[in-house]
Amino acid sequence: MAAESRQPAGSGLYWQDIVYDIPLPKKQRKQSIAENGSSNSPNTSLEKGGELQDPSRTQGLRPIKAGDRRILNGVSGKVERGEMVGLLGASGAGKTTLLNILSARLDSTGELSGQVLFQGSQRDPESWKRTVGFVEQDDVLIPCFTVHETLDYSARLRLDSSISNEEKRQRVEDTLDMLRLEKCRDTRIGNGATRGVSGGERKRTSIGVELVSDVSLLLLDEPTSGLDSFAATNVVSNLKLVATKRNLACLMTIHQPSWNIFCMYDRVMLLTRGSIFYEGPPKKALEWFESLGHRVPEGVNPADYFITIAENLEKSDEGERRIDNLLRAWRENDKSFLHQDNEVSTPSEKIQTSSSSSSSSSASQVDRVLPGDEEEKLATLRDRSKGFAEKKEVESLNGGERQVWKSQDHKGWPTSWLAELRILTERNAKQTMRDLTTLIGSIGQSVILLIIIGFAFFRLGSSQSDVLARIGVLFFLPINASFAVLFPILTQFPLQRQVMIRERSSGLYRTSSFYLSKVIVEIPNTILQRSFFYIIIYWMIGLKGTASSFFIFMGLNYLQLLTSIGLALAIGAASPTIELANIIAPLFNVIFLLFGGNLLPSPPPWFIWLHWISPITYVYSALSVNEFVGSTFDCNGSGSGSGSSASQCYSTGEQVLEQYKLQRFTIGENCGFLVAIAFVFTLTGYFLLRYTGHPRFRYI
C-alpha cells in the first residue's frame, strides 16, 4: 500500500550541523576575552559551568569565539511527513532555541550556522510563513470568542480566497473533529478573569488555529506545559492522529513527558548542553542506555531518567564524566542497533537516506497508549491516511493539486486587502461588544461624572462667578475625554497586538488592514458612548442655548475624541504590555493638560512647542469662542460679590476671550488643527505598530 511505502527523500524538514553562539554577559565576556587574548580568536578552553567540558565536541565545527557561549553544538536531525518527533531535554539544553531556528523565528542575537532544508530545498522566505504552523508555549487567543469562532476566523483569514465559504466551514468542522473539540465548540476561550474552556481544550484550540490552514509542518513549543497528565496525553494523542491523517511533519519540544506520551512519538531526540545524546525510536532508548550502564530504576519514569542522567545535578566531577561519556558514546557509536528493525535513519548518515513511512507505525504506537474506545476512530484513520497517500501519489502523476485538504500557493497573501479589512473589522467589533467589563466601566464612569459635573455646574447664570465656572468646565471637558478614551482602548490593545504579531508571523494579513479595522471600530464605539454624556451635560450646565452653538459644541468634542483615539492607538502600538501603556498614557495627558492654555496661559519659550502640539489648546479655545462670542454678563463694577476687582469684571464674552488669550484662532482654524493632530497621532500609531509588530525571521 502507498501508506506503507517509504517517503520520498526530502519529504520533510532536515537540519544539519546547527551551531549557535551568543555573547556572554558583559562582565563575563570581558573576562573571557582577557583570558583568551582576542574576541576573534577561537576559544577552546573549558567554560565555567561545564558547557563544553570536552573540546572534541567542536571537532569539525566552527570554533567558539572568546566571549561567546555555545547554545547549540552541531545538532542534526529530521522529521518526515506523517511523523511526530519529540525534542526533549532539561531547561537550558537548547531545545526551544533549536525550534526557533527551525521555524526561522530566532532573533538577531548571536552567530548562527548550519543548514536547514524543507522538502529537499532551502526555505523560501516568501512562502515559509504559511508553510509552517508554529504553536507557542503561551496560548495567545481572544478570550471572548468561542472555540468555533476562533477557528472560523482563522480559516477565513488563512485560507485562500479561491476556496469557497462552504469548504472553509467544512475545514473548521473537520479540525474540531480531529482535535475532539466538538463538545466545547460553543464555549468561550476565557481567561484568568472569566471561565472558559479547560487548559487542554485551550491548547488544542491553539493547535487548531494553525491546523485549519494548509500547513505542511507543525512545530510546537512545550504544548503540554501547565496541563495535568490526562490533558497532556489527550493533546499529544490528538497530535499523533492529526500528523497521520494530514500527513504532517510534526516536531515538538516537551517537558517531563509521561512514559505513555514518550512512547507515542515515532522518534525522540534527547539534548543536553546543546548536543544530542540520543536520537531514535522511544523503545530503543531503553536498550541504548542500558548498553551504557544506565538501567532505569524500578518505579522511575524512563523519560525523566534519561533527562536526569544527562544533567550534573550533584555538581561533581563524576557527573561531568557521565555527561561526557553519554555525548561521546552517541557521537562515536555507529548506531547499528537502530537499524536492526529497519525503522529509522539517523543524522550520522548525513541526512541522505529517508526514514520509513510513519503512517502505519504511528497508528500501532497510538494503539498501545490510547483507550479502547478509540479503536474505531483509529481504524477509520488508517483507511483515510492510506487513501490520502494513494490519492496524493496518483494526482501528482496527473499534475493535479486537489487532495483531501486542498493545497494552496503559499506565496503572497491568502485574501485581498478589502477581505482582510472586512473580516478584521467584524472580529474587532465583536470583541469590543463582548468586553462587558470595559463597556460597563466606561458607561458607569460617564454616568458618575455626568451626575457630579452636571450638578456641580448646574444651570450656570450670568454672574461673574459663573463666568469663571464656564471657563473651568470648558477646560475640564476635553481633559476628561482624554482620560476616558485612552484607558479603555489601552486595556484591549496589548492582547490584540499579541494576537496580531502571532497571526502576522503566519502571514495572515497586512498591518494596514489590522490597524484600519481597529480605527473603524474605535471611532463609532467611542462616539456612541460619549454622545449621551455631552448632550445631557450641555443642557444641565446651561451653556449657550442656541442650536448652532450646541452642534458646534458636539462637533468640537467629537474632534477631541478623534485625537484621543489616535493618541491611544499610538501608545498602544508602542507598548508591548498594558503596564507600560498605563505609565506612558498619564504622562502625555499631564503634559497636554499643563500646556493646554488654562493652567499656564504663557508658557516659557523653551516649552512653547508643547503648547502648540497639545490638542487641548485648540479644543479649549474653540469651545470658549463658541460659548463666549456674543454673550453678555452681569457686571456692576464690584465683581458681583465675588471679591474681584473692577478690572476683572467681564460684561461681554469677548472680554473673557481677550483676557485668557483664547481668540488667536477661529473655530474653523482650531478644527483644522485638531484634524491635523488626530491624523498625525493615528499615522504615528500605524508606523509604530508596523515597526514593533513586524514579524522578524532569520534564515540560515
C-alpha positions as CSV (number, residue, x, y, z in Angstrom):
1,M,0.0,0.0,0.0
2,A,1.1,3.6,-0.6
3,A,0.9,4.4,3.1
4,E,3.3,1.7,3.9
5,S,6.0,2.7,1.3
6,R,9.0,4.8,2.2
7,Q,8.6,8.5,2.0
8,P,10.5,10.1,-0.8
9,A,13.8,11.7,0.0
10,G,13.3,15.3,1.1
11,S,9.7,14.9,2.1
12,G,10.1,16.7,5.5
13,L,12.3,19.1,7.5
14,Y,16.0,18.4,7.6
15,W,18.7,20.2,9.6
16,Q,22.4,19.6,9.8
17,D,25.3,20.9,11.9
18,I,23.3,23.7,13.5
19,V,25.7,25.8,15.6
20,Y,24.6,28.8,17.5
21,D,26.7,31.0,19.8
22,I,25.5,34.0,21.8
23,P,27.6,36.7,23.6
24,L,28.2,36.2,27.3
25,P,27.0,38.9,29.7
26,K,29.2,42.0,29.5
27,K,31.3,41.2,32.6
28,Q,31.9,37.5,31.8
29,R,32.6,38.5,28.1
30,K,35.4,40.9,29.1
31,Q,36.9,38.2,31.4
32,S,36.7,35.6,28.7
33,I,38.3,37.9,26.1
34,A,41.0,38.8,28.5
35,E,41.8,35.1,29.2
36,N,41.8,34.2,25.5
37,G,43.5,37.3,24.1
38,S,41.1,38.4,21.4
39,S,37.4,38.4,20.7
40,N,38.1,36.9,17.3
41,S,40.4,34.1,18.5
42,P,38.9,30.6,18.9
43,N,38.0,29.7,22.4
44,T,38.9,26.1,23.1
45,S,39.2,26.4,26.9
46,L,36.6,25.0,29.2
47,E,33.7,27.2,30.1
48,K,32.6,27.6,33.7
49,G,29.5,25.6,34.3
50,G,30.6,22.7,32.1
51,E,29.2,24.0,28.8
52,L,32.0,22.4,26.8
53,Q,33.9,20.2,29.1
54,D,35.1,18.0,26.1
55,P,36.9,20.1,23.5
56,S,36.4,17.3,21.0
57,R,32.7,18.2,20.8
58,T,33.6,21.1,18.5
59,Q,35.7,19.0,16.1
60,G,34.8,19.8,12.5
61,L,32.6,22.7,13.6
62,R,33.0,26.5,13.8
63,P,35.3,27.3,16.7
64,I,33.9,29.3,19.6
65,K,35.0,32.9,19.8
66,A,36.2,34.3,23.1
67,G,33.4,35.9,24.9
68,D,30.7,33.7,23.4
69,R,28.7,30.9,24.7
70,R,27.6,27.9,22.6
71,I,23.9,27.1,22.8
72,L,23.7,24.5,20.0
73,N,26.7,22.4,19.1
74,G,26.4,20.8,15.7
75,V,22.9,19.5,16.0
76,S,21.5,17.4,13.1
77,G,18.2,15.7,12.6
78,K,15.0,15.5,10.6
79,V,11.2,15.0,10.8
80,E,9.4,13.3,7.9
81,R,5.9,13.9,6.7
82,G,3.4,11.8,8.7
83,E,5.9,11.6,11.6
84,M,5.8,13.0,15.1
85,V,9.1,13.7,16.7
86,G,9.7,14.8,20.3
87,L,12.5,17.1,21.3
88,L,13.4,16.5,25.0
89,G,15.9,17.9,27.4
90,A,16.3,19.8,30.7
91,S,16.0,23.5,30.9
92,G,18.8,25.1,29.1
93,A,19.5,22.1,26.8
94,G,18.8,24.2,23.7
95,K,15.5,22.6,22.6
96,T,13.5,25.8,22.4
97,T,16.3,27.6,20.6
98,L,16.5,24.8,18.1
99,L,12.8,25.0,17.5
100,N,13.1,28.8,17.0
101,I,15.9,28.3,14.5
102,L,13.9,25.7,12.5
103,S,10.9,27.9,12.4
104,A,13.1,30.9,11.4
105,R,11.8,32.9,14.5
106,L,15.1,33.3,16.1
107,D,16.1,36.9,17.0
108,S,19.2,38.6,15.5
109,T,21.4,38.0,18.6
110,G,24.4,35.7,18.2
111,E,26.1,33.8,15.4
112,L,24.2,31.0,13.6
113,S,25.4,28.5,11.0
114,G,24.4,25.2,9.6
115,Q,21.8,24.0,7.1
116,V,18.0,23.7,7.2
117,L,16.1,22.1,4.3
118,F,12.4,21.6,3.8
119,Q,11.1,19.3,1.0
120,G,14.7,19.0,-0.1
121,S,15.4,22.7,-0.7
122,Q,16.1,25.9,1.2
123,R,13.2,27.6,3.0
124,D,11.6,30.2,0.8
125,P,11.0,33.4,2.8
126,E,8.1,34.3,0.6
127,S,6.1,31.1,1.4
128,W,7.6,29.9,4.7
129,K,5.3,31.8,7.0
130,R,2.3,30.0,5.6
131,T,4.0,26.6,5.2
132,V,4.9,26.1,8.8
133,G,2.4,26.2,11.7
134,F,4.0,27.3,15.0
135,V,2.2,26.8,18.3
136,E,3.8,28.9,21.1
137,Q,4.1,27.7,24.6
138,D,1.7,30.5,25.8
139,D,-1.7,30.4,24.3
140,V,-2.5,33.8,22.7
141,L,-6.2,33.7,22.0
142,I,-9.1,36.2,22.3
143,P,-10.9,35.2,25.5
144,C,-14.4,36.4,24.5
145,F,-14.6,34.1,21.4
146,T,-15.9,30.6,21.4
147,V,-13.7,27.7,20.2
148,H,-15.7,27.5,16.9
149,E,-15.5,31.3,16.3
150,T,-11.7,31.2,16.9
151,L,-11.2,28.5,14.3
152,D,-13.7,30.1,12.0
153,Y,-11.9,33.5,11.9
154,S,-8.6,31.6,11.5
155,A,-9.9,29.7,8.5
156,R,-11.4,32.8,6.9
157,L,-8.1,34.7,7.2
158,R,-5.7,31.8,6.5
159,L,-7.4,30.0,3.6
160,D,-7.0,31.2,0.0
161,S,-9.9,33.3,-1.4
162,S,-10.3,30.7,-4.2
163,I,-11.6,28.2,-1.5
164,S,-15.4,28.6,-1.1
165,N,-17.0,29.6,2.1
166,E,-18.6,26.2,2.4
167,E,-15.2,24.5,2.1
168,K,-13.8,26.8,4.8
169,R,-16.7,25.9,7.1
170,Q,-16.1,22.2,6.4
171,R,-12.4,22.7,7.2
172,V,-13.4,24.1,10.6
173,E,-15.7,21.2,11.3
174,D,-13.0,18.7,10.3
175,T,-10.5,20.4,12.6
176,L,-12.9,20.4,15.5
177,D,-13.5,16.7,14.9
178,M,-9.8,15.8,14.6
179,L,-8.9,17.6,17.8
180,R,-12.0,16.4,19.7
181,L,-13.3,19.9,20.4
182,E,-17.0,19.2,19.4
183,K,-18.2,19.3,23.0
184,C,-16.7,22.7,23.7
185,R,-17.2,24.3,20.3
186,D,-19.6,26.9,21.7
187,T,-17.7,27.6,24.9
188,R,-15.8,30.8,25.2
189,I,-12.0,30.6,25.5
190,G,-12.0,32.6,28.7
191,N,-9.0,33.9,30.7
192,G,-8.0,34.3,34.3
193,A,-10.9,36.6,35.0
194,T,-13.7,34.7,33.2
195,R,-14.4,31.0,33.0
196,G,-13.8,29.2,29.7
197,V,-12.5,26.0,28.3
198,S,-10.1,23.8,30.2
199,G,-6.3,24.1,29.7
200,G,-6.2,21.1,27.5
201,E,-9.0,22.4,25.3
202,R,-7.4,25.8,25.1
203,K,-4.1,24.2,23.9
204,R,-5.9,22.1,21.3
205,T,-7.7,25.2,20.1
206,S,-4.3,26.9,19.7
207,I,-3.2,23.9,17.7
208,G,-6.4,24.0,15.6
209,V,-5.8,27.7,14.8
210,E,-2.7,26.5,12.9
211,L,-4.1,23.2,11.5
212,V,-7.2,24.8,9.9
213,S,-4.9,26.1,7.2
214,D,-2.7,24.0,4.8
215,V,0.5,23.9,6.7
216,S,2.9,21.1,5.9
217,L,5.0,21.3,9.0
218,L,3.8,21.8,12.6
219,L,6.2,23.0,15.3
220,L,5.1,23.2,18.9
221,D,6.9,24.6,21.9
222,E,6.0,22.6,25.0
223,P,2.3,22.0,24.2
224,T,1.8,20.1,27.5
225,S,3.1,22.8,29.9
226,G,0.7,23.5,32.7
227,L,-1.5,20.6,31.9
228,D,-2.3,17.6,34.0
229,S,-1.3,14.1,32.8
230,F,-4.7,13.3,31.3
231,A,-4.9,16.6,29.4
232,A,-1.3,16.3,28.2
233,T,-2.0,12.8,27.0
234,N,-5.1,14.0,25.1
235,V,-3.1,16.8,23.4
236,V,-0.3,14.6,22.3
237,S,-2.5,11.7,21.2
238,N,-4.6,14.2,19.1
239,L,-1.4,15.5,17.5
240,K,-0.5,11.9,16.7
241,L,-3.8,11.4,14.9
242,V,-3.6,14.7,13.1
243,A,0.0,14.1,11.9
244,T,-1.1,10.7,10.5
245,K,-4.3,11.9,8.9
246,R,-2.9,15.2,7.5
247,N,0.5,13.6,6.6
248,L,2.2,16.4,8.5
249,A,5.7,16.7,9.7
250,C,5.3,17.3,13.5
251,L,8.1,18.4,15.8
252,M,7.6,19.5,19.4
253,T,9.6,20.2,22.5
254,I,8.2,18.7,25.6
255,H,9.0,18.9,29.3
256,Q,8.8,15.9,31.6
257,P,6.5,13.6,29.5
258,S,4.9,10.5,31.0
259,W,6.1,7.2,29.6
260,N,2.8,6.8,27.7
261,I,3.4,10.1,26.0
262,F,7.1,9.3,25.4
263,C,6.0,6.1,23.5
264,M,3.6,8.0,21.2
265,Y,6.5,9.5,19.3
266,D,7.9,8.0,16.2
267,R,11.3,9.2,17.3
268,V,12.7,11.2,20.1
269,M,15.7,13.5,20.3
270,L,17.4,14.0,23.6
271,L,19.5,17.1,24.1
272,T,21.9,18.2,26.8
273,R,24.2,21.3,26.6
274,G,23.3,21.9,23.0
275,S,24.2,18.4,21.8
276,I,22.3,15.2,21.0
277,F,22.9,12.2,23.2
278,Y,20.2,10.0,21.8
279,E,18.0,10.1,18.7
280,G,15.8,7.3,17.6
281,P,12.6,5.3,18.4
282,P,11.5,5.5,22.0
283,K,11.5,1.8,22.6
284,K,15.2,1.7,21.6
285,A,16.2,4.2,24.2
286,L,16.0,1.7,27.0
287,E,18.3,-0.7,25.1
288,W,20.7,2.1,24.3
289,F,21.1,3.5,27.8
290,E,21.3,0.0,29.3
291,S,24.2,-0.7,27.0
292,L,26.0,2.3,28.6
293,G,25.3,1.0,32.1
294,H,22.3,3.2,32.8
295,R,19.4,0.9,33.7
296,V,16.2,2.6,34.6
297,P,15.4,2.1,38.4
298,E,12.2,0.4,39.2
299,G,9.3,2.8,39.6
300,V,11.1,5.6,37.8
301,N,9.7,7.2,34.6
302,P,12.3,6.3,32.0
303,A,11.8,9.6,30.2
304,D,12.6,11.5,33.3
305,Y,15.6,9.2,34.0
306,F,17.1,9.8,30.6
307,I,17.0,13.5,31.1
308,T,18.3,13.4,34.6
309,I,21.4,11.3,33.9
310,A,22.4,14.0,31.3
311,E,22.4,16.7,34.0
312,N,25.1,17.2,36.6
313,L,22.6,17.8,39.4
314,E,25.2,16.7,42.0
315,K,27.7,19.2,40.6
316,S,30.6,16.8,40.8
317,D,33.4,15.6,38.5
318,E,31.7,12.2,38.3
319,G,28.6,13.9,36.9
320,E,30.7,15.7,34.3
321,R,32.3,12.5,33.2
322,R,28.9,10.8,32.9
323,I,27.6,13.5,30.6
324,D,30.8,13.5,28.5
325,N,30.5,9.7,28.2
326,L,26.9,10.0,27.1
327,L,27.8,12.5,24.4
328,R,30.9,10.7,23.3
329,A,29.2,7.4,23.1
330,W,26.5,8.8,20.8
331,R,29.0,10.5,18.6
332,E,31.3,7.5,18.2
333,N,28.8,4.7,18.0
334,D,27.7,3.6,14.5
335,K,24.2,3.3,15.8
336,S,23.7,0.0,14.1
337,F,21.3,-1.1,16.8
338,L,18.8,1.5,15.5
339,H,18.6,-0.4,12.1
340,Q,18.0,-3.8,13.4
341,D,14.3,-3.5,12.6
342,N,14.9,-1.1,9.6
343,E,12.9,1.6,11.4
344,V,14.8,4.8,11.2
345,S,17.8,6.6,9.7
346,T,20.0,8.9,11.8
347,P,21.8,12.2,11.5
348,S,25.1,10.3,11.2
349,E,24.1,9.3,7.7
350,K,24.4,12.9,6.8
351,I,20.7,13.1,6.1
352,Q,20.9,11.3,2.8
353,T,18.5,8.5,3.4
354,S,14.9,8.6,4.2
355,S,13.0,7.0,7.1
356,S,10.2,4.5,6.8
357,S,6.7,6.0,6.5
358,S,5.2,6.5,9.9
359,S,1.6,6.1,8.7
360,S,1.2,2.5,9.8
361,S,3.7,2.6,12.7
362,S,2.1,5.7,14.1
363,A,-1.3,4.0,14.4
364,S,0.2,0.9,16.1
365,Q,2.0,3.1,18.7
366,V,-1.1,5.0,19.5
367,D,-2.9,1.7,19.9
368,R,-0.6,0.9,22.8
369,V,-1.5,4.1,24.8
370,L,-4.9,5.2,23.8
371,P,-8.1,4.0,25.5
372,G,-10.1,1.2,23.9
373,D,-12.9,3.4,22.7
374,E,-10.5,4.9,20.2
375,E,-10.1,1.7,18.2
376,E,-12.9,2.5,15.8
377,K,-11.6,6.0,15.1
378,L,-8.1,4.6,14.6
379,A,-9.4,2.1,12.1
380,T,-11.0,4.9,10.2
381,L,-7.9,6.9,10.5
382,R,-5.7,4.2,8.9
383,D,-8.1,3.9,6.0
384,R,-8.2,7.7,5.5
385,S,-4.4,8.0,5.8
386,K,-3.8,5.2,3.3
387,G,-6.4,6.7,0.9
388,F,-4.7,10.1,1.3
389,A,-1.3,8.8,0.4
390,E,-2.6,6.9,-2.6
391,K,-4.7,9.8,-3.8
392,K,-1.7,12.1,-3.4
393,E,0.5,9.8,-5.4
394,V,-2.0,9.3,-8.3
395,E,-2.8,13.0,-8.6
396,S,0.8,14.0,-8.5
397,L,1.3,12.0,-11.7
398,N,-1.5,13.9,-13.4
399,G,-0.2,17.2,-12.2
400,G,-3.3,17.8,-10.0
401,E,-3.3,19.9,-6.9
402,R,-6.5,18.9,-5.1
403,Q,-6.1,16.5,-2.2
404,V,-8.2,15.6,0.8
405,W,-7.2,19.0,2.1
406,K,-6.9,21.3,-0.9
407,S,-3.4,22.8,-1.1
408,Q,-2.8,26.4,-2.0
409,D,0.0,28.6,-3.2
410,H,1.7,29.8,0.0
411,K,3.2,32.8,-1.7
412,G,1.5,36.2,-1.3
413,W,-1.5,37.0,0.9
414,P,-4.3,34.4,1.3
415,T,-7.1,37.0,0.8
416,S,-7.4,40.5,-0.7
417,W,-6.9,43.6,1.4
418,L,-10.6,44.5,1.4
419,A,-11.5,41.0,2.6
420,E,-8.9,41.3,5.4
421,L,-10.4,44.6,6.4
422,R,-13.9,43.3,6.4
423,I,-13.1,40.2,8.5
424,L,-10.9,42.0,11.0
425,T,-13.4,44.8,11.4
426,E,-16.1,42.3,12.2
427,R,-13.8,40.5,14.6
428,N,-12.8,43.7,16.4
429,A,-16.3,44.9,16.6
430,K,-17.5,41.6,18.1
431,Q,-14.6,41.7,20.6
432,T,-15.4,45.2,21.7
433,M,-19.1,44.5,22.2
434,R,-18.3,41.4,24.2
435,D,-15.9,43.1,26.5
436,L,-18.6,43.8,29.1
437,T,-16.2,44.8,31.9
438,T,-14.7,47.7,29.9
439,L,-18.0,48.6,28.4
440,I,-19.9,48.8,31.7
441,G,-16.9,50.5,33.3
442,S,-16.8,53.2,30.6
443,I,-20.6,53.8,30.8
444,G,-20.5,53.8,34.6
445,Q,-17.7,56.4,34.6
446,S,-19.7,58.6,32.2
447,V,-22.8,58.4,34.4
448,I,-21.0,59.2,37.6
449,L,-19.1,62.2,36.0
450,L,-22.4,63.4,34.5
451,I,-24.0,63.5,37.9
452,I,-21.1,65.2,39.6
453,I,-20.2,67.7,36.9
454,G,-23.8,68.3,35.9
455,F,-24.9,69.3,39.4
456,A,-21.7,71.0,40.4
457,F,-22.1,73.4,37.4
458,F,-25.9,73.2,37.3
459,R,-27.6,75.9,35.3
460,L,-24.9,78.5,35.2
461,G,-26.1,82.1,35.1
462,S,-24.6,85.3,34.0
463,S,-22.8,86.4,37.2
464,Q,-19.0,86.9,37.3
465,S,-18.5,83.7,39.3
466,D,-20.5,81.8,36.6
467,V,-18.1,83.2,34.0
468,L,-15.2,81.6,35.8
469,A,-17.2,78.4,36.2
470,R,-17.8,78.3,32.4
471,I,-14.1,78.7,31.8
472,G,-13.3,75.9,34.2
473,V,-15.9,73.4,32.8
474,L,-14.9,74.1,29.2
475,F,-11.3,73.3,30.1
476,F,-12.3,70.2,32.1
477,L,-14.4,68.5,29.4
478,P,-11.5,67.8,26.9
479,I,-9.3,66.7,29.8
480,N,-12.0,64.2,30.9
481,A,-12.4,63.0,27.3
482,S,-8.6,62.3,27.1
483,F,-8.6,60.1,30.2
484,A,-12.0,58.5,29.5
485,V,-11.0,57.4,25.9
486,L,-7.3,56.4,26.4
487,F,-7.6,53.7,29.1
488,P,-10.5,51.6,27.7
489,I,-8.6,51.3,24.4
490,L,-5.3,50.5,26.1
491,T,-6.9,47.7,28.1
492,Q,-7.6,45.8,24.9
493,F,-4.8,46.8,22.6
494,P,-1.9,44.8,24.2
495,L,-3.7,41.5,23.8
496,Q,-4.9,42.4,20.3
497,R,-1.3,43.4,19.5
498,Q,0.0,40.0,20.7
499,V,-2.6,38.2,18.6
500,M,-1.7,40.4,15.6
501,I,2.0,39.5,15.9
502,R,1.2,35.8,16.1
503,E,-1.1,36.0,13.1
504,R,1.3,38.2,11.1
505,S,4.1,35.7,11.8
506,S,1.9,33.2,9.9
507,G,1.3,35.6,7.0
508,L,-2.4,36.0,7.6
509,Y,-2.9,39.7,6.8
510,R,-1.2,43.1,6.4
511,T,-0.6,45.5,9.3
512,S,-2.5,48.2,7.5
513,S,-5.8,46.2,7.3
514,F,-5.5,45.3,11.0
515,Y,-4.8,48.9,12.1
516,L,-7.5,50.4,10.0
517,S,-10.0,47.9,11.3
518,K,-9.1,49.0,14.8
519,V,-9.7,52.7,13.9
520,I,-13.0,51.9,12.2
521,V,-14.3,50.1,15.3
522,E,-13.0,52.5,17.9
523,I,-14.3,55.8,16.4
524,P,-18.1,54.9,16.4
525,N,-17.8,53.0,19.6
526,T,-16.2,55.9,21.4
527,I,-18.6,58.5,19.9
528,L,-21.7,56.5,20.8
529,Q,-20.5,56.0,24.4
530,R,-19.7,59.7,24.9
531,S,-22.6,61.3,23.0
532,F,-25.3,60.9,25.7
533,F,-22.8,62.4,28.2
534,Y,-22.2,65.5,26.0
535,I,-25.8,66.0,25.1
536,I,-27.0,65.9,28.7
537,I,-24.1,67.8,30.2
538,Y,-24.6,70.7,27.7
539,W,-28.2,71.4,28.9
540,M,-27.6,70.6,32.5
541,I,-24.8,73.2,32.7
542,G,-26.8,75.7,30.8
543,L,-24.3,76.6,28.1
544,K,-25.2,78.9,25.3
545,G,-28.7,77.9,24.3
546,T,-28.7,78.1,20.6
547,A,-28.9,75.1,18.2
548,S,-25.8,76.2,16.2
549,S,-23.8,76.5,19.4
550,F,-24.9,73.1,20.5
551,F,-23.9,71.3,17.3
552,I,-20.6,73.1,17.2
553,F,-20.0,72.0,20.8
554,M,-20.8,68.4,19.8
555,G,-18.6,68.6,16.8
556,L,-15.6,70.0,18.7
557,N,-15.9,67.3,21.3
558,Y,-16.0,64.6,18.6
559,L,-12.8,66.0,17.2
560,Q,-11.2,65.8,20.6
561,L,-12.3,62.2,20.8
562,L,-10.5,61.5,17.5
563,T,-7.3,63.0,18.8
564,S,-7.6,60.8,22.0
565,I,-8.3,57.7,19.9
566,G,-5.2,58.5,17.8
567,L,-3.1,59.0,20.9
568,A,-4.4,55.8,22.5
569,L,-3.6,53.8,19.3
570,A,-0.1,55.3,19.1
571,I,0.7,54.5,22.8
572,G,-0.8,51.0,22.5
573,A,1.2,50.3,19.3
574,A,4.4,51.3,21.1
575,S,3.7,49.5,24.3
576,P,4.2,45.7,24.5
577,T,2.3,45.4,27.8
578,I,-0.6,47.2,29.4
579,E,1.6,48.1,32.4
580,L,3.9,50.2,30.2
581,A,0.9,51.7,28.4
582,N,-0.6,52.8,31.7
583,I,2.7,54.5,32.5
584,I,3.0,56.3,29.2
585,A,-0.6,57.4,28.9
586,P,-0.9,59.6,32.0
587,L,2.5,61.2,31.1
588,F,1.1,62.5,27.8
589,N,-2.2,63.6,29.4
590,V,-0.5,65.5,32.1
591,I,1.8,67.3,29.7
592,F,-1.1,68.2,27.4
593,L,-3.1,69.3,30.4
594,L,-0.4,71.6,31.8
595,F,0.2,73.3,28.4
596,G,-3.4,73.3,27.3
597,G,-3.8,77.0,27.8
598,N,-5.6,77.4,31.1
599,L,-3.1,76.5,33.9
600,L,-0.2,78.0,32.0
601,P,-1.5,80.6,29.5
602,S,2.0,81.9,28.8
603,P,4.5,79.0,28.9
604,P,8.3,79.7,28.8
605,P,9.8,79.9,25.3
606,W,11.6,76.6,25.6
607,F,8.3,74.8,26.3
608,I,6.1,76.8,23.9
609,W,6.1,73.9,21.4
610,L,4.3,71.7,23.9
611,H,1.5,74.3,24.0
612,W,1.1,74.1,20.2
613,I,1.1,70.3,20.0
614,S,-1.4,69.9,22.8
615,P,-4.9,69.1,21.4
616,I,-6.4,70.6,24.5
617,T,-5.1,74.0,23.4
618,Y,-7.3,74.0,20.3
619,V,-10.5,72.3,21.6
620,Y,-10.4,74.5,24.7
621,S,-10.0,77.7,22.6
622,A,-12.7,76.6,20.1
623,L,-15.2,75.7,22.9
624,S,-14.6,79.0,24.6
625,V,-15.1,81.0,21.3
626,N,-18.3,79.1,20.7
627,E,-19.6,79.8,24.2
628,F,-18.5,83.4,24.8
629,V,-18.8,85.2,21.4
630,G,-21.9,87.3,21.6
631,S,-22.6,86.5,25.3
632,T,-23.2,89.2,27.9
633,F,-22.8,89.0,31.7
634,D,-23.8,91.0,34.8
635,C,-21.2,93.5,35.8
636,N,-21.8,96.2,38.4
637,G,-18.2,97.1,38.8
638,S,-17.7,95.2,42.0
639,G,-17.2,91.7,40.7
640,S,-20.8,90.7,41.6
641,G,-19.8,89.9,45.1
642,S,-17.1,87.6,44.1
643,G,-14.3,89.6,45.6
644,S,-12.9,90.6,42.3
645,S,-11.7,94.0,41.3
646,A,-13.5,96.1,38.8
647,S,-10.8,95.4,36.2
648,Q,-11.7,91.7,36.4
649,C,-15.4,92.3,35.8
650,Y,-16.4,90.9,32.4
651,S,-19.5,92.3,30.7
652,T,-19.1,90.6,27.4
653,G,-17.8,87.2,26.3
654,E,-15.2,88.9,24.0
655,Q,-13.6,90.4,27.2
656,V,-13.2,86.9,28.6
657,L,-11.6,85.6,25.4
658,E,-9.2,88.5,25.3
659,Q,-8.2,88.1,29.0
660,Y,-7.4,84.4,28.6
661,K,-5.9,84.7,25.1
662,L,-8.4,82.3,23.5
663,Q,-9.2,84.3,20.4
664,R,-6.0,83.6,18.4
665,F,-7.8,81.3,16.0
666,T,-11.3,81.0,14.7
667,I,-13.4,77.9,15.4
668,G,-12.7,76.6,11.9
669,E,-8.9,77.0,12.3
670,N,-9.0,75.2,15.6
671,C,-10.9,72.4,13.9
672,G,-8.3,72.2,11.2
673,F,-5.5,71.9,13.8
674,L,-7.4,69.2,15.7
675,V,-7.9,67.2,12.5
676,A,-4.2,67.5,11.7
677,I,-3.2,66.4,15.2
678,A,-5.6,63.4,15.1
679,F,-4.2,62.4,11.7
680,V,-0.6,62.7,12.9
681,F,-1.3,60.6,16.1
682,T,-3.1,57.9,14.1
683,L,-0.5,57.8,11.4
684,T,2.2,57.6,14.1
685,G,0.4,54.7,15.7
686,Y,0.4,52.9,12.3
687,F,4.1,53.3,11.8
688,L,4.9,52.3,15.4
689,L,2.7,49.2,15.1
690,R,4.3,48.4,11.7
691,Y,7.8,48.6,13.3
692,T,7.1,46.9,16.7
693,G,4.7,44.3,15.4
694,H,6.5,43.3,12.3
695,P,7.5,39.6,12.4
696,R,11.2,39.1,12.0
697,F,12.5,35.9,10.5
698,R,16.1,34.6,10.5
699,Y,17.1,32.1,7.9
700,I,20.4,30.2,7.7
